[in-house]
Amino acid sequence: MSYDNWKLSNPHDDGCTSDEVTSCCGVEQIGSGASNCCDARFWGHTDICGKCKEHADEYMICTECEEDDSQYNMISEYEYNERRREDAQEHNRDDY
């Protein structure tokens, strides 16, 4: 973590560990096993796409809703909990 990111981070995030969760469900993300270029399986245990034979990254998915990483952001667990708390408070205000 760079010094600038450390200065801008919340006080509960010391930057030593990664407690980032998905913004959609608040859980970890896992690798999909498919390339982000052709949505094909990798060739063997490499980073080579099985379809186009080019180097590719694996796209990540949420472990709960299984949306791909274009549908959510990774945020700190503290931030996710604060958003949920604020949403609950707003919902309670709307009831009255």
N, C-alpha and C positions, 0 to 999 in steps of 0.2 A: 504494500500500500504506500503510495507516495505521501509526502509530507502534506501537500495541499488537500488530498482526500482525507487524511487523518484529521487535519484541522477542521474540515467541514463535516466530519462524521458525528453521529450523535454520541452522547457521553457513555452510553452502554456498549458501544462498539469500540474495542481497543485495537482493532485491526489485526490481531494475532490469529484469530480463528475466523472461519467463514461460516457465519450462521445466517447465510442468505437463503431465503425461501421464495417460492413462486408467488407472484402478486395475486394470482387467481385463487389458489387453495391454501397457501401457507405451508407447503410441503417441499421436499427436495425434488430436484429434477434428475432424470436418468438419461443415459444415451439411448437413442431409438434403435441403433443397430443398422441404420440406413444412411446413405450419403445425402448431403444437402444439395447436390447438383442434379442427380437423376432419380433420387429416392430408391436407389438400388442397394443391395447388400454389398458390403466390402469384400474385396478379394482376399481370401485367407485372413490372416491376422495383421493386415496392413491398413494404411489409410488410403488405399487405391480403390476407387469406385469400380464395382464389378461390371458396370455397363459401358461407361465411357473410358475406363482405364486411366483416369486422371486422378491426381491427389485431391482429396475432398475432406471436408469436415463432417463430423457426425452431428446431425441436429438433435437437440435435446427435447425431452417431453416431460410434462408434469406427471409425477407418480400417481396422482389421484384422478384428475380429469382426462389425462392423456392428450391434452392439447400440445401442439408443438410450440417451440420457443418464440415464434412470431406473434403468438397470442398473449404472452405475458412477459413481465419483466422480473428480474431477480432483485429482491429488496431484502433489507435486514429483517430478521424475525421481530425485532422491537417495532420497526415501522409497520409491519403487517398487523401486529397486535393493536397498535395505536389506531390504525385505519378501521379495524373491526370495532374497536371501542367507540370511535367517533360515529360510525355508521349506526351502532346500536343506540347511542344517545340521540341521534337525529331521528331515528325511527320512533323512539319513545316520545319525542317532542311532537311528532306528527300525529300521534294517537290522541292528543288532547285538543 
